[in-house]
């Protein structure tokens, strides 16, 4: 037997341990290869929009590549830790440290080469279907015909073989063989029970509670400002949750004798307490990676839902036009819009209002005032709530994510004419598109003011969304009419279509990147479970001699595997739910349905994964007991 054959047989002999790692690496290679197929497709070289989509896909594939580097590095380091006893036996039979490093290098390269070739092969097999799906998701104007992706194959093959070679060399170079007796008894050495600090356990509640509170109580653009501090608090809190609070809770449960001695709880809690040190880091990684996956896919799906639903529901106009000066040009523009709609047979009614500008007494800024009657008429035509003013008071209205009104509430502002305006309510409304921080005042109060500095005129064409030809008319008018500080034309359906064109690649990329993260998290859990299989076989074989029944064994394994699979995922689902709720607060649009669908789907996948792994793991334990 040659040395290469020996290394190959080592890989096949440990196939149970390497299965999840191999499949995850293969899937990652396939995703990288898929992005490369799109990036090098001939269609993406011509059109500017499509070339930008190709750029986004290229960036995404290198993000996947960087993540793959750390995933492979962490996985291989963990595998070596679980094989210390095997390495000790080899060295006892005469293997030198140099030969051990060479063997590890060859094993890693065999797995890497197999994953790379398999990933590329699957990518080529499913390339036609992937191109068809991508053509639809990316909202392309040309068909993505199948082509043989030579460049994509060469790039993927070189990139991942280089990645596996570098990691294999690095791990082989830094490998420490240790003392022979330590290696041989690695799995039998007693593990000290991890310690837990009450203060750090309380800090978990403080960090996670504060992070959740800030995320859920913030709205508008302030959500973006709180993103980094909340993320830092949640990450630190999650790490301490698994390293401190969970250990503390297990210790407290063990201290309750009535619970500890009930049925098989002694075995479960004792096993958990001693394994928590090994599991804590894996749980933390799985929870954070899964949170990123859930949040990314949920955010992108929510954005798409909002673009195609909320924008049109909350902005029920076909076109809007804002003129800073009522000159002949503005009249010509309005006439052109009316004639274009009439020629195309589009049913739409024009409405509008005036925006009056007044200087403050200090001359520092200008205020925009709108009559209450004009605002309410426009709002009612658009199916929105009218504003009711208190005597002598005004309302500040914002559009979109702006929250200027909240900052200016109950602050009297003196105008140059001497009149004082004060708002006692802040309203978020889409009645006036892209205009924020304007005051709605009563008609009587406005009549007492002097002539404004200037008057802008806002027009909206209201009609049924989705009428045939409206998008093409919007495109022609957008290209023909000016868009500057004096004249501002906006076509809702055309602009929404353009956003979808740019958003399609992000949705496509986010979906694959999120799935890669989730599959990698599942791989960590699989390895964490199967790395203790031999130890569990010996443990349960010894306990079975004391009278452990098959039913009790099944109960223990269900709880043990269930905690491993669902503890980090449940934490990730809670993190993801809070993140998506904060997103809905930012856009003032409910994403409950989208969040429930995404998080529920991931949870269902995790349940199926759990059932499959539990079946095979339980079968391994029962076969060991039977033998």
C-alpha positions as CSV (number, residue, x, y, z in Angstrom):
1,X,0.0,0.0,0.0
2,X,1.4,3.4,-1.0
3,X,1.2,6.5,1.2
4,X,-1.4,8.1,-1.1
5,X,-3.5,4.9,-0.9
6,X,-3.2,5.0,2.9
7,X,-4.4,8.7,3.0
8,X,-7.3,7.8,0.6
9,X,-8.4,5.0,2.8
10,X,-8.3,7.3,5.8
11,X,-10.7,9.6,4.1
12,X,-13.1,6.8,3.1
13,X,-12.9,5.3,6.6
14,X,-13.9,8.6,8.2
15,X,-16.6,9.3,5.6
16,X,-19.3,9.6,8.3
17,X,-17.4,12.5,9.9
18,X,-16.6,14.2,6.6
19,X,-20.0,13.9,4.9
20,X,-21.5,17.2,6.0
21,X,-18.2,19.0,5.4
22,X,-17.9,17.6,1.9
23,X,-21.5,18.3,0.9
24,X,-21.3,21.9,2.3
25,X,-18.0,22.5,0.4
26,X,-19.5,21.1,-2.7
27,X,-22.6,23.3,-2.4
28,X,-20.4,26.3,-1.8
29,X,-18.3,25.5,-5.0
30,X,-21.6,25.1,-6.9
31,X,-22.9,28.5,-5.8
32,X,-19.5,30.2,-6.7
33,X,-19.6,28.4,-10.1
34,X,-23.3,29.5,-10.6
35,X,-22.4,33.1,-10.0
36,X,-19.4,32.7,-12.4
37,X,-21.7,31.3,-15.1
38,X,-23.9,34.4,-14.9
39,X,-20.9,36.8,-14.7
40,X,-19.3,35.5,-17.8
41,X,-22.5,35.1,-19.8
42,X,-22.3,37.0,-23.2
43,X,-25.6,38.9,-22.5
44,X,-24.1,40.7,-19.5
45,X,-21.4,42.4,-21.6
46,X,-23.6,44.8,-23.6
47,X,-26.4,46.5,-21.6
48,X,-25.3,48.8,-18.8
49,X,-27.9,47.5,-16.4
50,X,-27.1,43.9,-17.2
51,X,-23.3,44.6,-16.8
52,X,-24.0,46.1,-13.4
53,X,-25.8,42.9,-12.5
54,X,-22.8,40.9,-13.6
55,X,-20.6,43.1,-11.4
56,X,-22.9,42.4,-8.4
57,X,-22.7,38.7,-9.1
58,X,-18.9,38.8,-9.4
59,X,-18.7,40.6,-6.0
60,X,-21.1,38.0,-4.5
61,X,-19.0,35.1,-5.7
62,X,-15.9,36.5,-4.0
63,X,-17.9,37.1,-0.8
64,X,-18.7,33.4,-1.0
65,X,-15.1,32.6,-1.6
66,X,-13.9,34.5,1.5
67,X,-16.5,32.9,3.6
68,X,-15.5,29.5,2.2
69,X,-11.9,30.1,3.3
70,X,-12.9,30.6,7.0
71,X,-15.5,27.8,6.8
72,X,-12.9,25.3,5.5
73,X,-10.2,26.5,7.9
74,X,-12.5,26.1,11.0
75,X,-13.9,22.8,9.8
76,X,-10.5,21.2,9.2
77,X,-9.1,22.5,12.5
78,X,-12.1,20.9,14.3
79,X,-11.7,17.6,12.5
80,X,-8.0,17.4,13.5
81,X,-9.0,17.9,17.2
82,X,-11.4,14.9,17.0
83,X,-8.7,12.7,15.5
84,X,-6.0,13.1,18.1
85,X,-6.3,9.5,19.4
86,X,-6.0,8.2,15.8
87,X,-2.8,10.3,15.2
88,X,-1.4,9.0,18.5
89,X,-1.8,5.4,17.4
90,X,-0.2,6.1,14.1
91,X,2.8,7.8,15.8
92,X,3.1,4.9,18.2
93,X,3.5,2.6,15.2
94,X,6.4,4.7,13.8
95,X,4.8,7.6,11.8
96,X,7.0,10.7,12.0
97,X,5.6,14.2,12.4
98,X,6.6,15.0,8.9
99,X,4.7,12.0,7.5
100,X,1.7,13.0,9.7
101,X,1.6,16.4,8.2
102,X,2.0,15.0,4.7
103,X,-0.9,12.6,5.3
104,X,-3.2,15.5,6.5
105,X,-2.3,17.6,3.5
106,X,-3.1,14.7,1.1
107,X,-6.4,14.0,2.9
108,X,-7.5,17.6,2.8
109,X,-6.6,17.9,-0.9
110,X,-8.5,14.7,-1.8
111,X,-11.6,16.1,-0.1
112,X,-11.1,19.5,-1.6
113,X,-10.6,18.1,-5.1
114,X,-13.7,15.9,-4.8
115,X,-15.8,18.8,-3.6
116,X,-14.6,21.1,-6.3
117,X,-15.1,18.7,-9.2
118,X,-18.5,17.6,-7.8
119,X,-19.6,21.2,-7.4
120,X,-18.6,22.1,-10.9
121,X,-20.2,19.0,-12.3
122,X,-23.5,19.7,-10.6
123,X,-23.3,23.3,-11.7
124,X,-22.9,22.2,-15.4
125,X,-25.7,19.7,-15.1
126,X,-28.2,22.2,-13.7
127,X,-26.8,25.2,-15.7
128,X,-29.7,25.4,-18.1
129,X,-32.3,25.4,-15.3
130,X,-30.3,27.9,-13.3
131,X,-30.0,30.3,-16.3
132,X,-33.8,30.1,-16.9
133,X,-34.5,30.8,-13.2
134,X,-32.0,33.7,-13.2
135,X,-33.4,35.2,-16.3
136,X,-36.7,35.6,-14.5
137,X,-35.4,36.7,-11.1
138,X,-32.9,39.2,-12.6
139,X,-35.7,40.8,-14.8
140,X,-33.6,40.7,-17.9
141,X,-34.7,41.9,-21.3
142,X,-32.8,39.2,-23.2
143,X,-32.9,35.5,-22.9
144,X,-30.0,33.7,-21.1
145,X,-29.2,30.9,-23.6
146,X,-27.2,28.0,-22.5
147,X,-23.4,28.1,-23.2
148,X,-20.6,25.9,-22.1
149,X,-18.9,28.0,-19.3
150,X,-15.2,27.4,-19.9
151,X,-14.1,30.5,-18.1
152,X,-16.3,29.8,-15.1
153,X,-15.0,26.2,-14.9
154,X,-11.3,27.3,-15.1
155,X,-11.8,30.1,-12.6
156,X,-13.7,27.9,-10.1
157,X,-11.3,25.0,-10.4
158,X,-8.2,27.2,-9.9
159,X,-9.7,29.3,-7.1
160,X,-10.9,26.4,-5.0
161,X,-8.0,24.1,-5.5
162,X,-5.8,27.0,-4.5
163,X,-8.0,27.6,-1.4
164,X,-7.8,24.0,-0.3
165,X,-4.1,23.8,-1.0
166,X,-3.3,26.9,1.1
167,X,-5.5,25.8,4.0
168,X,-4.0,22.3,3.8
169,X,-0.5,23.7,3.8
170,X,-1.3,26.1,6.7
171,X,-2.9,23.4,8.9
172,X,-0.1,20.9,8.1
173,X,2.5,23.5,9.0
174,X,1.0,24.6,12.3
175,X,0.0,21.1,13.4
176,X,1.3,20.3,16.9
177,X,1.6,16.6,17.5
178,X,1.9,16.8,21.3
179,X,2.9,14.1,23.6
180,X,2.1,10.5,22.5
181,X,0.2,9.6,25.7
182,X,-1.8,12.8,25.5
183,X,-2.9,12.0,21.9
184,X,-3.8,8.4,22.7
185,X,-5.9,9.4,25.7
186,X,-7.4,12.5,24.2
187,X,-10.9,11.2,24.2
188,X,-10.6,9.7,27.7
189,X,-9.2,12.7,29.5
190,X,-11.8,14.1,32.0
191,X,-13.3,17.4,31.0
192,X,-13.6,20.0,33.7
193,X,-17.1,21.3,34.3
194,X,-17.2,24.8,32.8
195,X,-17.6,27.7,35.3
196,X,-20.3,30.3,35.0
197,X,-20.4,33.8,36.4
198,X,-23.6,35.2,37.9
199,X,-22.6,38.7,36.8
200,X,-21.9,37.6,33.2
201,X,-25.1,35.7,33.2
202,X,-27.0,38.8,34.2
203,X,-25.1,40.7,31.6
204,X,-26.7,38.4,29.0
205,X,-30.1,39.6,30.0
206,X,-29.0,43.2,30.0
207,X,-27.3,43.1,26.6
208,X,-30.0,41.1,24.8
209,X,-32.8,43.0,26.5
210,X,-31.3,46.4,25.7
211,X,-30.5,45.4,22.1
212,X,-34.1,44.1,21.5
213,X,-35.6,47.2,23.2
214,X,-33.6,49.6,21.1
215,X,-34.3,47.7,17.9
216,X,-38.0,47.5,18.5
217,X,-38.5,51.0,19.8
218,X,-36.6,52.8,17.0
219,X,-38.3,53.9,13.8
220,X,-37.5,55.6,10.6
221,X,-33.9,56.4,9.7
222,X,-32.9,56.0,13.3
223,X,-33.0,52.3,12.8
224,X,-29.9,52.6,10.6
225,X,-28.1,54.6,13.3
226,X,-28.9,51.9,15.9
227,X,-27.8,49.1,13.6
228,X,-24.1,48.8,14.7
229,X,-24.6,49.3,18.5
230,X,-27.5,46.9,18.6
231,X,-25.6,44.3,16.5
232,X,-22.6,44.5,18.9
233,X,-24.8,44.1,21.9
234,X,-26.6,41.1,20.4
235,X,-23.4,39.4,19.3
236,X,-21.7,39.7,22.7
237,X,-25.0,38.8,24.5
238,X,-25.3,35.7,22.3
239,X,-21.7,34.5,23.0
240,X,-22.3,35.0,26.8
241,X,-25.7,33.2,26.5
242,X,-24.0,30.0,25.4
243,X,-20.8,30.3,27.4
244,X,-22.2,31.7,30.7
245,X,-26.0,31.8,31.1
246,X,-26.7,28.3,29.7
247,X,-24.0,26.8,31.9
248,X,-25.4,28.6,34.9
249,X,-29.0,27.4,34.2
250,X,-27.8,23.8,33.8
251,X,-26.0,24.0,37.1
252,X,-29.1,25.4,38.7
253,X,-31.2,22.5,37.3
254,X,-28.7,20.0,38.5
255,X,-29.0,21.5,42.0
256,X,-32.7,20.7,42.1
257,X,-32.6,17.1,43.3
258,X,-36.2,16.4,42.5
259,X,-35.7,17.3,38.9
260,X,-32.2,15.9,38.6
261,X,-33.1,12.4,39.8
262,X,-36.3,12.2,37.8
263,X,-36.1,9.4,35.2
264,X,-33.2,10.0,32.8
265,X,-32.6,13.7,33.6
266,X,-29.4,12.9,35.5
267,X,-27.8,11.5,32.3
268,X,-29.0,14.4,30.1
269,X,-28.0,17.3,32.5
270,X,-24.7,15.7,33.4
271,X,-23.9,15.2,29.7
272,X,-24.9,18.8,28.9
273,X,-22.9,20.4,31.6
274,X,-19.7,18.6,30.5
275,X,-20.2,19.2,26.8
276,X,-21.2,22.8,27.1
277,X,-17.6,24.0,26.8
278,X,-17.2,22.1,23.5
279,X,-20.7,23.1,22.2
280,X,-20.7,26.8,23.2
281,X,-18.5,28.0,20.4
282,X,-20.3,26.0,17.8
283,X,-23.7,27.2,19.1
284,X,-22.5,30.8,18.9
285,X,-21.3,30.4,15.4
286,X,-24.4,28.6,14.2
287,X,-26.7,31.2,15.9
288,X,-24.8,34.2,14.3
289,X,-24.4,32.7,10.9
290,X,-28.1,31.6,10.9
291,X,-29.2,35.1,12.0
292,X,-27.3,36.6,9.1
293,X,-28.9,34.1,6.7
294,X,-32.5,34.7,8.1
295,X,-32.1,38.5,8.2
296,X,-30.6,38.7,4.7
297,X,-33.2,36.6,3.0
298,X,-36.1,38.1,5.0
299,X,-34.9,41.6,4.3
300,X,-34.6,41.1,0.6
301,X,-38.0,39.3,0.4
302,X,-39.5,42.1,2.4
303,X,-38.0,44.7,0.1
304,X,-39.4,43.0,-2.9
305,X,-42.9,42.7,-1.3
306,X,-42.8,46.4,-0.3
307,X,-41.7,47.5,-3.8
308,X,-44.4,45.6,-5.6
309,X,-47.1,46.1,-3.0
310,X,-46.6,48.9,-0.5
311,X,-45.3,51.5,-2.9
312,X,-48.3,51.2,-5.1
313,X,-50.8,50.8,-2.2
314,X,-49.5,53.7,-0.2
315,X,-48.9,55.9,-3.3
316,X,-52.0,55.4,-5.4
317,X,-51.0,57.9,-8.1
318,X,-49.8,57.3,-11.7
319,X,-47.7,60.5,-12.0
320,X,-46.7,63.4,-9.9
321,X,-45.3,66.8,-11.0
322,X,-43.9,69.5,-8.8
323,X,-43.2,73.0,-10.3
324,X,-41.3,75.5,-8.3
325,X,-42.6,78.3,-10.5
326,X,-45.9,78.5,-12.3
327,X,-44.5,79.7,-15.7
328,X,-45.3,78.8,-19.3
329,X,-42.9,75.8,-19.2
330,X,-44.8,74.2,-16.3
331,X,-48.1,74.7,-18.1
332,X,-46.7,73.1,-21.2
333,X,-45.4,70.1,-19.2
334,X,-48.8,69.6,-17.6
335,X,-50.5,69.8,-21.0
336,X,-48.0,67.2,-22.4
337,X,-48.8,64.8,-19.5
338,X,-52.6,65.2,-20.0
339,X,-52.3,64.7,-23.7
340,X,-50.1,61.6,-23.3
341,X,-52.6,60.0,-21.0
342,X,-55.5,60.9,-23.2
343,X,-53.9,59.4,-26.4
344,X,-53.1,56.2,-24.6
345,X,-56.6,55.9,-23.3
346,X,-55.4,55.9,-19.7
347,X,-58.1,56.8,-17.1
348,X,-56.7,59.3,-14.7
349,X,-57.9,62.4,-12.8
350,X,-55.6,65.4,-12.1
351,X,-55.6,67.1,-8.6
352,X,-53.1,69.2,-6.8
353,X,-52.3,71.9,-4.2
354,X,-50.1,74.9,-3.6
355,X,-47.0,75.0,-1.4
356,X,-46.3,78.4,0.1
357,X,-42.8,79.3,1.3
358,X,-42.2,81.7,4.2
359,X,-39.0,82.9,5.8
360,X,-38.5,82.5,9.6
361,X,-37.9,85.7,11.7
362,X,-34.2,84.9,12.1
363,X,-33.9,84.3,8.3
364,X,-32.3,80.9,8.9
365,X,-34.7,78.8,7.0
366,X,-37.9,78.7,4.9
367,X,-41.1,76.9,6.0
368,X,-43.5,75.2,3.6
369,X,-47.1,75.8,4.5
370,X,-50.1,74.0,3.0
371,X,-53.8,74.8,3.5
372,X,-55.7,72.2,5.5
373,X,-58.6,72.1,3.0
374,X,-56.3,71.5,0.0
375,X,-54.3,68.8,1.9
376,X,-57.5,67.0,3.0
377,X,-59.0,67.1,-0.4
378,X,-55.9,65.5,-1.9
379,X,-55.6,63.0,0.9
380,X,-59.2,61.9,0.6
381,X,-58.9,61.4,-3.1
382,X,-55.9,59.2,-2.4
383,X,-57.8,57.2,0.2
384,X,-55.8,58.6,3.1
385,X,-56.8,60.0,6.5
386,X,-57.5,63.8,6.6
387,X,-55.8,65.9,9.2
388,X,-57.8,67.5,11.9
389,X,-56.1,70.5,13.5
390,X,-56.5,71.8,17.1
391,X,-57.4,75.5,17.5
392,X,-54.4,77.7,16.7
393,X,-52.1,74.7,16.0
394,X,-50.5,73.1,13.0
395,X,-49.4,69.6,11.9
396,X,-46.0,68.7,10.5
397,X,-46.1,66.1,7.7
398,X,-43.3,63.9,6.6
399,X,-42.9,61.5,3.6
400,X,-41.1,58.2,3.5
401,X,-38.4,57.6,6.1
402,X,-38.0,61.3,7.1
403,X,-39.0,62.1,10.7
404,X,-38.4,65.9,10.8
405,X,-41.8,66.5,12.3
406,X,-41.0,64.6,15.5
407,X,-38.0,66.9,16.1
408,X,-40.0,70.1,15.6
409,X,-43.1,69.2,17.7
410,X,-44.3,71.8,20.2
411,X,-41.6,74.3,19.1
412,X,-43.0,77.7,18.2
413,X,-41.5,79.2,15.1
414,X,-41.8,82.9,14.4
415,X,-42.2,84.1,10.8
416,X,-40.8,87.4,9.3
417,X,-44.4,88.7,9.3
418,X,-44.5,88.3,13.1
419,X,-46.9,85.3,13.0
420,X,-46.0,82.3,15.2
421,X,-46.6,78.8,14.1
422,X,-46.5,75.7,16.4
423,X,-47.2,72.1,15.5
424,X,-48.7,69.7,18.1
425,X,-48.9,66.6,15.9
426,X,-46.5,64.8,13.5
427,X,-47.9,62.9,10.6
428,X,-46.3,60.5,8.1
429,X,-48.1,60.7,4.7
430,X,-47.6,60.0,1.1
431,X,-50.0,62.6,0.0
432,X,-47.2,64.8,-1.3
433,X,-44.4,62.6,-2.8
434,X,-40.9,63.5,-1.8
435,X,-41.9,66.5,0.3
436,X,-41.1,66.4,4.0
437,X,-41.3,68.7,7.0
438,X,-44.1,70.9,5.7
439,X,-46.8,72.5,7.9
440,X,-50.5,72.0,7.4
441,X,-52.3,75.0,8.7
442,X,-56.0,76.1,8.8
443,X,-57.3,78.1,5.9
444,X,-58.2,81.0,8.2
445,X,-54.7,81.2,9.7
446,X,-53.2,81.1,6.2
447,X,-55.5,83.9,5.0
448,X,-54.1,86.3,7.7
449,X,-50.5,85.9,6.4
450,X,-48.7,88.2,4.1
451,X,-47.7,87.2,0.5
452,X,-45.3,84.2,0.5
453,X,-41.8,84.4,-0.9
454,X,-42.8,81.9,-3.6
455,X,-45.4,79.3,-4.4
456,X,-44.8,75.9,-5.8
457,X,-47.5,73.8,-7.4
458,X,-47.9,70.1,-6.8
459,X,-50.0,67.9,-9.2
460,X,-51.0,64.2,-8.9
461,X,-52.7,62.1,-11.6
462,X,-54.8,59.5,-9.8
463,X,-56.0,56.3,-11.5
464,X,-56.0,52.6,-11.3
465,X,-52.6,51.0,-11.0
466,X,-51.6,48.5,-13.7
467,X,-53.4,50.1,-16.7
468,X,-51.9,48.8,-20.1
469,X,-49.3,51.2,-21.5
470,X,-48.8,53.3,-18.3
471,X,-45.3,52.1,-17.8
472,X,-44.1,53.0,-21.3
473,X,-45.8,56.4,-21.1
474,X,-44.0,57.0,-17.8
475,X,-40.7,56.1,-19.5
476,X,-41.3,58.5,-22.4
477,X,-42.3,61.4,-20.2
478,X,-39.4,60.7,-17.8
479,X,-36.9,61.0,-20.7
480,X,-38.6,64.1,-22.1
481,X,-39.4,66.2,-19.0
482,X,-36.7,67.9,-17.0
483,X,-35.9,66.7,-13.4
484,X,-34.2,69.5,-11.4
485,X,-34.9,72.0,-8.6
486,X,-37.6,73.8,-10.7
487,X,-39.4,70.9,-12.4
488,X,-39.9,67.4,-10.9
489,X,-41.8,64.6,-12.7
490,X,-42.2,61.2,-11.3
491,X,-43.9,58.1,-12.9
492,X,-44.6,55.5,-10.1
493,X,-44.9,52.3,-12.2
494,X,-41.9,53.1,-14.4
495,X,-39.7,54.0,-11.4
496,X,-40.9,50.8,-9.6
497,X,-40.0,48.8,-12.6
498,X,-36.5,50.3,-12.7
499,X,-36.0,49.6,-9.0
500,X,-37.1,46.0,-9.6
501,X,-34.5,45.7,-12.5
502,X,-31.8,46.7,-10.1
503,X,-33.2,44.8,-7.2
504,X,-33.4,41.5,-9.0
505,X,-29.7,40.7,-8.9
506,X,-29.6,41.5,-5.1
507,X,-32.5,39.2,-4.5
508,X,-30.8,36.4,-6.5
509,X,-27.5,36.9,-4.7
510,X,-29.0,37.3,-1.3
511,X,-30.9,34.1,-1.6
512,X,-27.9,32.0,-2.6
513,X,-25.6,33.6,0.0
514,X,-28.2,33.1,2.7
515,X,-28.6,29.4,1.8
516,X,-24.8,28.9,1.8
517,X,-24.6,30.4,5.3
518,X,-27.5,28.2,6.5
519,X,-26.0,25.0,5.0
520,X,-22.7,25.8,6.6
521,X,-24.4,26.3,10.0
522,X,-26.0,22.9,9.5
523,X,-22.6,21.4,8.7
524,X,-21.3,22.7,12.0
525,X,-24.1,21.0,13.9
526,X,-23.6,17.7,12.1
527,X,-19.9,17.7,12.9
528,X,-20.5,18.6,16.5
529,X,-22.8,15.7,16.9
530,X,-20.9,13.0,15.0
531,X,-17.5,14.0,16.5
532,X,-18.8,12.5,19.8
533,X,-20.4,9.4,18.3
534,X,-17.7,6.9,19.3
535,X,-17.7,8.3,22.8
536,X,-21.5,8.1,23.0
537,X,-21.4,4.4,21.8
538,X,-19.1,3.5,24.7
539,X,-21.1,5.5,27.2
540,X,-24.6,4.2,26.2
541,X,-23.2,0.6,26.0
542,X,-22.0,0.9,29.6
543,X,-25.3,2.4,30.8
544,X,-27.4,-0.2,29.0
545,X,-25.8,-2.9,31.2
546,X,-27.3,-1.1,34.2
547,X,-30.8,-1.5,32.7
548,X,-31.3,1.4,30.3
549,X,-34.3,0.5,28.1
550,X,-34.6,1.3,24.4
551,X,-37.4,3.7,25.2
552,X,-35.3,5.6,27.7
553,X,-32.4,5.6,25.2
554,X,-34.6,7.1,22.5
555,X,-35.8,9.8,25.0
556,X,-32.3,10.7,25.9
557,X,-31.1,10.8,22.3
558,X,-34.1,12.9,21.2
559,X,-33.4,15.5,23.9
560,X,-29.7,15.5,23.3
561,X,-29.9,15.9,19.5
562,X,-32.9,18.2,19.8
563,X,-31.0,20.6,22.1
564,X,-28.0,20.6,19.8
565,X,-30.1,21.3,16.7
566,X,-32.6,23.7,18.0
567,X,-31.0,25.7,20.8
568,X,-28.9,27.9,18.4
569,X,-31.6,27.9,15.7
570,X,-34.3,29.2,18.1
571,X,-31.9,32.0,19.2
572,X,-31.3,32.8,15.6
573,X,-35.0,32.8,14.8
574,X,-35.6,35.3,17.7
575,X,-32.7,37.5,16.5
576,X,-34.1,37.4,12.9
577,X,-37.7,38.2,14.0
578,X,-36.4,41.2,16.0
579,X,-34.3,42.4,13.0
580,X,-37.2,42.1,10.5
581,X,-39.5,43.8,12.9
582,X,-37.1,46.7,13.2
583,X,-36.9,46.8,9.4
584,X,-40.7,47.1,9.2
585,X,-40.6,50.0,11.7
586,X,-38.1,51.7,9.5
587,X,-40.3,51.6,6.5
588,X,-43.6,51.9,8.4
589,X,-44.8,48.7,6.6
590,X,-45.8,45.5,8.2
591,X,-43.5,42.6,7.2
592,X,-45.2,40.1,9.5
593,X,-46.3,37.8,6.6
594,X,-42.9,37.9,4.9
595,X,-41.1,37.3,8.2
596,X,-43.4,34.4,9.2
597,X,-42.9,32.8,5.8
598,X,-39.1,33.1,5.7
599,X,-38.5,32.1,9.4
600,X,-41.1,29.4,9.2
601,X,-39.6,27.9,6.1
602,X,-36.1,27.8,7.7
603,X,-37.5,26.3,10.9
604,X,-39.3,23.6,8.8
605,X,-36.0,22.8,7.0
606,X,-34.2,22.5,10.3
607,X,-36.9,20.1,11.6
608,X,-36.5,17.9,8.5
609,X,-32.7,18.0,8.9
610,X,-33.1,17.1,12.6
611,X,-35.3,14.1,11.8
612,X,-32.9,12.7,9.2
613,X,-29.8,13.1,11.3
614,X,-31.6,11.7,14.4
615,X,-32.7,8.6,12.4
616,X,-29.1,7.8,11.3
617,X,-27.5,8.7,14.6
618,X,-29.9,6.6,16.7
619,X,-29.4,3.7,14.3
620,X,-25.6,4.0,14.9
621,X,-26.1,3.9,18.7
622,X,-28.6,1.0,18.6
623,X,-26.3,-1.1,16.4
624,X,-23.4,-0.5,18.8
625,X,-25.6,-1.7,21.7
626,X,-26.7,-4.7,19.7
627,X,-23.1,-5.7,19.0
